[in-house]
Amino acid sequence: MNDRDGLTLTLLFVVIFTIPWQWTPLDFYTSLVLAGVVVVSLTVPKQSIIEGVRFLQNGTGVHWMWWVLWVVCVLVVINVTQYLGAPDVFIERRGRHREIPIPTRYGIGTLALACGGLALVLVSNYASVYRTLRRRLPFETPSSGRMTVEGTARPEEEPLRTPIEGAPALWYRYQVTKEQDGLFQWPRLPVASGERSIRWSVAGQTQKTVIDTDRVQLLPDRTLPKVRTEDCTVSPDEPLPPGLARLEQSSANGNPNADRTTDRRYRVWYLPVEESVVAHGPTDPETPGSSALGGDGNTVSVAVGKTYDEIRSQLAFRTAFAGGLGLVLTAIGALLIALEMPLW
């Protein structure tokens, strides 16, 4: 981004910020958020915005609509209370050399309310997964159509080799991204992605359960321990390792713009051989009572390096901690805001 682009972007932000702040009952912070949203929408490519939203969802496991609802609720509270006569969020106090913004009691209350809402949004994801796994027992009879198994992951055929480090794997997913042109360089834009797997099983103390990955989409659960990762960045003038060259060749099929003109990042998520896993998913509907996990092309969640009891205990702790923290902060924030209102 050159100086001219920076000046244009700054002027655009100031204009969009000033209009709602000066000629509408919206407060300073709501105008700031609206100006940022409009500027990003006008200057950032649509594909980059989609990738940013996807990154948020993948990183938290919470749908983007919940985050939008949380921001809107916080802004509504600030606008309504400001309209009713609440004080400013910050006050200027003179220090030794300059004025220092100090949060008021109302400002601390709005911050506590925002953080409490953030915790409650996160706990909704933990609670939903915990509720799903709470009554599931390892190797339970799949009468409900779903099953949870715990044991060691072992291949039923020749293991795969990961593209970057060549580690033996039962399944891996890869993504190739490149730097984007324009004002913003994040997030990186996807070039290609895919996954490969073999038939593997979970060998426990009492039985062996086969994971038929030919018919399912295998993903690590975002709220549980993740599979291992590999990543590297390769510039256009660097030779590609053999594994990455095969990925590049497969991603170039049918894509005339597949030449490496920018640095590309290669990231691989994989499930190692002989790893302790907990797998949870639908059973094969065609063979009721069998030990095949994964039916109708549905997702099988796999947690690595934890036992089933540890996962359930971890989810219970996260749910209770985030929920308790969210409720306490929300209550404190609401109380501080109420005390600052000139209605009493």
Wavefront OBJ file of the C-alpha trace (Angstrom):
o trace
v 0.000 0.000 0.000
v 1.519 3.322 -1.095
v 1.073 6.773 0.497
v -1.724 7.735 -1.879
v -3.722 4.613 -1.051
v -3.187 5.222 2.667
v -4.412 8.820 2.406
v -7.483 7.749 0.413
v -8.309 5.060 2.919
v -7.906 7.472 5.857
v -10.183 10.088 4.271
v -12.780 7.431 3.465
v -12.755 6.224 7.068
v -13.076 9.772 8.472
v -16.023 10.607 6.210
v -17.907 7.404 6.976
v -17.200 7.796 10.691
v -18.268 11.455 10.853
v -21.639 11.063 9.121
v -23.306 8.694 11.627
v -21.563 10.270 14.629
v -22.609 13.844 13.849
v -26.067 13.424 12.331
v -27.495 10.357 14.061
v -28.050 9.413 17.728
v -25.309 6.776 17.440
v -22.435 7.041 19.896
v -18.716 7.323 19.148
v -17.968 3.592 19.376
v -20.875 2.471 17.195
v -19.845 4.990 14.536
v -16.300 3.666 14.760
v -17.450 0.073 14.237
v -19.771 1.005 11.348
v -17.023 3.010 9.639
v -14.613 0.087 9.965
v -17.141 -2.363 8.549
v -17.930 -0.128 5.568
v -14.271 0.590 4.782
v -13.355 -3.093 4.967
v -16.336 -4.004 2.767
v -15.307 -1.423 0.154
v -11.562 -2.086 0.107
v -11.056 -5.765 0.930
v -11.816 -8.387 -1.752
v -14.894 -10.495 -1.075
v -12.830 -13.691 -1.071
v -10.589 -12.290 1.673
v -13.597 -11.397 3.833
v -14.996 -14.918 3.398
v -11.649 -16.419 4.377
v -11.472 -14.173 7.447
v -14.946 -15.278 8.562
v -13.983 -18.893 7.958
v -10.837 -18.431 10.037
v -12.921 -17.031 12.907
v -15.329 -19.968 12.790
v -12.570 -22.570 12.548
v -10.592 -20.995 15.371
v -13.478 -20.831 17.827
v -15.981 -23.429 16.612
v -18.732 -20.779 16.878
v -20.780 -19.670 13.873
v -20.054 -16.112 12.732
v -23.672 -15.056 13.314
v -23.185 -15.488 17.084
v -20.208 -13.121 16.984
v -22.235 -10.564 15.034
v -25.069 -10.867 17.549
v -22.626 -10.357 20.434
v -21.175 -7.164 18.874
v -24.646 -5.802 18.078
v -25.875 -6.425 21.639
v -22.867 -4.631 23.159
v -23.328 -1.644 20.846
v -27.076 -1.500 21.579
v -26.405 -1.409 25.337
v -23.877 1.414 24.932
v -26.163 3.430 22.646
v -29.246 3.070 24.859
v -27.401 3.911 28.073
v -25.656 6.872 26.449
v -29.030 8.133 25.220
v -30.407 7.848 28.765
v -27.561 9.968 30.130
v -24.723 7.598 31.003
v -21.254 9.198 31.340
v -18.438 8.757 28.852
v -16.448 5.561 28.768
v -13.187 7.483 29.313
v -12.287 10.742 31.027
v -9.125 12.751 30.445
v -6.879 13.251 33.455
v -3.818 15.386 33.372
v -0.583 13.495 33.959
v 2.939 14.848 34.240
v 3.371 15.595 30.570
v 0.074 14.849 28.841
v -3.540 13.889 29.360
v -4.139 10.205 30.028
v -7.511 8.575 29.277
v -8.848 6.898 32.419
v -11.861 4.539 32.228
v -14.874 5.578 34.245
v -16.956 3.184 36.296
v -19.368 3.086 33.362
v -16.463 2.240 31.038
v -15.341 -0.607 33.294
v -18.934 -1.853 33.340
v -19.226 -1.882 29.541
v -15.893 -3.707 29.300
v -17.018 -6.328 31.835
v -20.321 -6.725 29.999
v -18.524 -7.203 26.675
v -16.066 -9.758 28.099
v -18.889 -11.625 29.831
v -20.801 -11.870 26.571
v -17.645 -13.091 24.837
v -17.262 -15.887 27.401
v -20.924 -16.873 27.038
v -20.584 -17.091 23.258
v -17.609 -19.438 23.661
v -19.304 -21.547 26.325
v -22.212 -22.239 23.979
v -19.834 -24.287 21.830
v -18.251 -26.144 24.757
v -21.665 -26.942 26.234
v -23.079 -28.312 22.985
v -20.147 -30.707 22.490
v -20.172 -31.746 26.148
v -23.914 -32.423 25.998
v -23.342 -34.651 22.972
v -20.574 -36.677 24.639
v -21.822 -36.633 28.235
v -23.720 -39.911 28.122
v -21.629 -41.656 25.492
v -19.525 -44.553 26.714
v -16.574 -46.070 24.831
v -17.694 -49.030 22.720
v -21.338 -48.501 23.637
v -23.963 -50.350 21.632
v -24.742 -48.119 18.649
v -28.499 -48.262 19.173
v -28.807 -44.508 18.763
v -26.969 -44.527 15.435
v -23.812 -42.930 16.871
v -20.780 -44.433 18.547
v -17.698 -43.364 20.529
v -14.570 -45.525 20.518
v -11.225 -45.129 22.249
v -7.936 -46.841 21.513
v -4.899 -46.887 19.207
v -5.116 -45.841 15.566
v -3.670 -48.531 13.288
v -3.576 -48.796 9.490
v -5.487 -51.481 7.577
v -3.281 -50.899 4.516
v -0.012 -49.176 3.543
v 0.262 -45.863 5.457
v 0.398 -42.511 3.690
v 3.395 -40.180 3.809
v 2.808 -36.527 4.628
v 3.906 -34.123 1.853
v 6.293 -31.968 3.906
v 8.076 -34.199 6.418
v 7.145 -37.614 5.026
v 5.715 -38.854 8.335
v 3.559 -42.031 8.243
v -0.091 -41.062 8.481
v -3.562 -42.561 8.321
v -5.162 -39.372 7.027
v -4.049 -35.879 6.125
v -5.654 -32.694 4.890
v -3.645 -30.026 3.089
v -4.156 -26.405 2.117
v -2.085 -24.253 -0.220
v -2.383 -20.472 0.171
v -0.693 -17.444 -1.358
v -0.198 -13.827 -0.425
v -2.823 -11.498 -1.842
v -2.369 -8.200 -3.630
v -4.029 -4.988 -2.498
v -4.349 -2.912 0.639
v -4.541 -5.831 3.075
v -2.265 -8.872 3.099
v -4.321 -11.013 5.498
v -5.778 -13.534 5.369
v -3.845 -15.418 2.717
v -5.950 -16.554 -0.205
v -6.431 -20.296 -0.843
v -5.001 -21.854 -3.994
v -5.878 -25.504 -3.436
v -6.955 -27.892 -0.696
v -7.841 -31.535 -0.287
v -7.447 -34.609 1.857
v -6.273 -38.193 1.500
v -6.800 -41.194 3.707
v -6.543 -44.937 3.996
v -8.753 -47.457 5.749
v -7.772 -47.593 9.416
v -9.119 -48.864 12.705
v -9.228 -48.058 16.417
v -7.909 -51.026 18.377
v -9.164 -51.015 21.965
v -9.054 -53.532 24.785
v -12.231 -55.339 23.824
v -12.762 -54.860 20.097
v -11.498 -53.257 16.902
v -13.597 -50.603 15.195
v -12.952 -49.794 11.549
v -13.027 -46.178 10.376
v -14.163 -46.180 6.754
v -12.685 -42.893 5.571
v -13.637 -43.579 1.958
v -17.217 -42.643 2.847
v -16.725 -39.945 5.478
v -15.134 -36.560 5.873
v -12.619 -36.936 8.678
v -11.979 -33.786 10.697
v -10.447 -33.078 14.090
v -12.974 -31.632 16.497
v -12.202 -27.928 16.995
v -12.988 -28.024 20.706
v -10.820 -31.066 21.438
v -7.086 -31.807 21.051
v -6.137 -31.404 17.390
v -4.224 -33.612 15.012
v -0.596 -32.803 14.262
v 0.406 -30.162 11.747
v 3.205 -29.418 9.307
v 3.718 -26.176 7.430
v 6.289 -24.337 5.360
v 6.489 -21.383 2.985
v 8.189 -21.689 -0.406
v 9.060 -18.739 -2.671
v 8.681 -18.987 -6.478
v 12.432 -19.362 -7.071
v 12.833 -22.258 -4.600
v 12.537 -25.888 -5.741
v 9.667 -27.839 -4.239
v 10.266 -31.025 -2.224
v 8.853 -34.141 -3.916
v 5.761 -34.323 -1.697
v 4.886 -30.686 -2.271
v 5.594 -30.999 -5.997
v 2.898 -33.683 -6.163
v 0.451 -31.405 -4.352
v 1.332 -28.549 -6.711
v 0.822 -30.771 -9.740
v -2.564 -31.994 -8.519
v -3.715 -28.452 -7.692
v -2.615 -27.209 -11.132
v -4.945 -29.592 -12.985
v -7.565 -27.502 -14.735
v -6.167 -24.250 -13.325
v -4.367 -22.102 -15.919
v -3.262 -19.582 -13.238
v -1.491 -22.146 -11.072
v 2.057 -20.783 -11.635
v 3.826 -19.842 -8.419
v 4.119 -16.055 -8.713
v 4.120 -15.382 -4.961
v 5.295 -17.103 -1.813
v 3.045 -20.045 -1.086
v 2.306 -21.557 2.280
v 1.734 -25.296 2.519
v -0.028 -26.555 5.639
v -0.858 -30.170 6.433
v -3.011 -31.601 9.240
v -2.472 -35.318 9.767
v -3.284 -38.269 11.990
v -0.136 -40.293 12.836
v 0.080 -44.081 12.969
v -0.124 -45.762 16.397
v -1.619 -42.662 18.024
v -4.042 -42.740 20.952
v -7.361 -41.430 19.673
v -11.002 -41.029 20.580
v -13.345 -41.162 17.573
v -17.007 -40.193 17.625
v -19.438 -40.380 14.733
v -22.359 -42.152 13.044
v -22.389 -45.920 12.602
v -23.036 -47.652 9.309
v -26.838 -47.764 8.934
v -26.674 -50.762 6.595
v -25.178 -53.052 9.222
v -26.782 -52.273 12.621
v -24.703 -53.383 15.582
v -21.504 -53.725 13.561
v -18.191 -52.144 14.466
v -17.971 -49.860 11.409
v -17.857 -46.166 12.300
v -18.827 -43.599 9.725
v -22.011 -43.849 7.705
v -23.933 -41.761 5.168
v -20.839 -39.670 4.414
v -21.099 -37.831 7.733
v -18.292 -36.324 9.798
v -16.260 -38.386 12.243
v -14.633 -36.269 14.976
v -11.227 -37.513 16.094
v -9.367 -36.300 19.182
v -5.681 -37.158 19.488
v -3.642 -37.859 22.603
v -6.501 -37.854 25.127
v -8.632 -40.575 26.650
v -12.401 -40.331 26.517
v -12.676 -39.546 30.235
v -10.029 -36.818 29.906
v -11.892 -35.238 26.997
v -15.205 -35.307 28.821
v -13.587 -33.881 31.980
v -11.837 -31.176 29.955
v -15.071 -30.162 28.248
v -16.929 -30.103 31.576
v -14.270 -27.828 33.089
v -14.245 -25.482 30.082
v -18.032 -25.285 30.102
v -18.256 -24.573 33.835
v -15.336 -22.117 33.906
v -16.329 -20.101 30.830
v -19.993 -20.137 31.836
v -19.304 -19.032 35.414
v -16.848 -16.355 34.309
v -19.284 -15.089 31.681
v -22.188 -14.846 34.117
v -20.092 -13.109 36.810
v -18.631 -10.548 34.389
v -22.024 -9.902 32.807
v -23.608 -9.343 36.237
v -20.785 -7.015 37.354
v -20.982 -5.056 34.118
v -24.756 -4.682 34.303
v -24.525 -3.541 37.953
v -21.843 -0.923 37.255
v -23.765 0.417 34.272
v -26.985 0.591 36.317
v -25.229 2.491 39.138
v -24.003 5.124 36.674
v -27.425 5.776 35.162
v -29.041 9.104 36.240
v -32.388 7.415 36.772
v -32.100 6.792 40.499
l 1 2 3 4 5 6 7 8 9 10 11 12 13 14 15 16 17 18 19 20 21 22 23 24 25 26 27 28 29 30 31 32 33 34 35 36 37 38 39 40 41 42 43 44 45 46 47 48 49 50 51 52 53 54 55 56 57 58 59 60 61 62 63 64 65 66 67 68 69 70 71 72 73 74 75 76 77 78 79 80 81 82 83 84 85 86 87 88 89 90 91 92 93 94 95 96 97 98 99 100 101 102 103 104 105 106 107 108 109 110 111 112 113 114 115 116 117 118 119 120 121 122 123 124 125 126 127 128 129 130 131 132 133 134 135 136 137 138 139 140 141 142 143 144 145 146 147 148 149 150 151 152 153 154 155 156 157 158 159 160 161 162 163 164 165 166 167 168 169 170 171 172 173 174 175 176 177 178 179 180 181 182 183 184 185 186 187 188 189 190 191 192 193 194 195 196 197 198 199 200 201 202 203 204 205 206 207 208 209 210 211 212 213 214 215 216 217 218 219 220 221 222 223 224 225 226 227 228 229 230 231 232 233 234 235 236 237 238 239 240 241 242 243 244 245 246 247 248 249 250 251 252 253 254 255 256 257 258 259 260 261 262 263 264 265 266 267 268 269 270 271 272 273 274 275 276 277 278 279 280 281 282 283 284 285 286 287 288 289 290 291 292 293 294 295 296 297 298 299 300 301 302 303 304 305 306 307 308 309 310 311 312 313 314 315 316 317 318 319 320 321 322 323 324 325 326 327 328 329 330 331 332 333 334 335 336 337 338 339 340 341 342 343 344
